[in-house]
């Protein structure tokens, strides 16, 4: 049995749906659709579209709940605007955001602490994953439950890169043969730390790429400006669809991107690969967070939803379609076998588990949406963009 099209996880249109939602709603106003929530057994989730399913029928059949998911882009500014200024916790039962934001919203009282005893699958999650600094506050309070994580690198046209893997981040940032053939994501959150990884591999001293000092951020920006003036970068992408098109139509040969971009292009028959890199990875995690306002039935529904995210059905969908690891990968494999999925889909989950384990064995940093010197980092990024 193959997973049905209704069960197929996030594809290009889902990312676009989430991004379009952000683009069409003024951030100063409460989020669209709040007055239209269905009553009764509906869980209301605001979250990044990376974790969304195009069709939630699998969730609804497994839990008995209806899903009302409002997608937002991966942007700490959006999270702060919605949760703090617009009091989104009054209307939503659960937030699914990039890890790291709990340092701000947990400490400020906008998230409530997680009670793991209310999660039946919590003990199946590895200690390394659930103890990630991207899920707990600076005082070690557990605010988040791990939903999806991965270690990102870059995609490339196979014929354009004759070297054997592992490859170097230098192909993206510092390669004369790739001048004008490279695209990077238009955000400091990924591009600056990845450039920092490359510089560290060359001997530069940067203590933590995800939490750079102002001096370290300046060093990275200076390097990026130098490479920009040399003509290294062809484009800066802003959306999933744009990154698919840039690499798929041959406008660029190498692109710092999300792994689902490569999976999409491979399904379309494009000869592209996702790189194994020697300097290390950008490791990110998306967590589920409880609004401080959630209580009673709302809180019950939120915990039930988190438990489903920790289970095998959701994990199988993410592994097969996106190449992402969920917090309980063995449950995904068990689900695939007991549910009678096709051998090729079971194999895809096994390969995904092996791939993630190999990635995590290499150097990496935890992507941090709330670095200590975020204003200085943002300023250096703008200096690079304006150069």
Secondary structure, DSSP 8 states (H G I E B T S, - for coil): ----TTT-B--HHHHHHHHHHHHHS-TTS--TTGGG---SSEEEEEEEGGG-BS--HHHHHHHS-EEEEEEE-S-HHHHHIIIIIS-GGGT-SEEEEETTTHHHHTTTTSEE---GGG-TTGGGS-HHHHT-TTSB-TT--B-EEEEEEEEEEEEEEGGG--S-SSB-THHHHS-GGGTT-EEEESSHHHHHHHHHHHHHHTT---S-TTS--HHHHHHHHHHHHHHHHHT-EEEEE-SHHHHHHHHHTTS-SEEEE-HHHHHHHHHTT--EEE--BSS-EEEEEEEEEEETT--HHHHHHHHHHHHHHTSHHHHHHHHHHH--EETTHHHHHHHHHHTT--HHHHHHHHHHHHHHHHHHHS-EEE--TT-TTHHHHHHHHHHHHH-
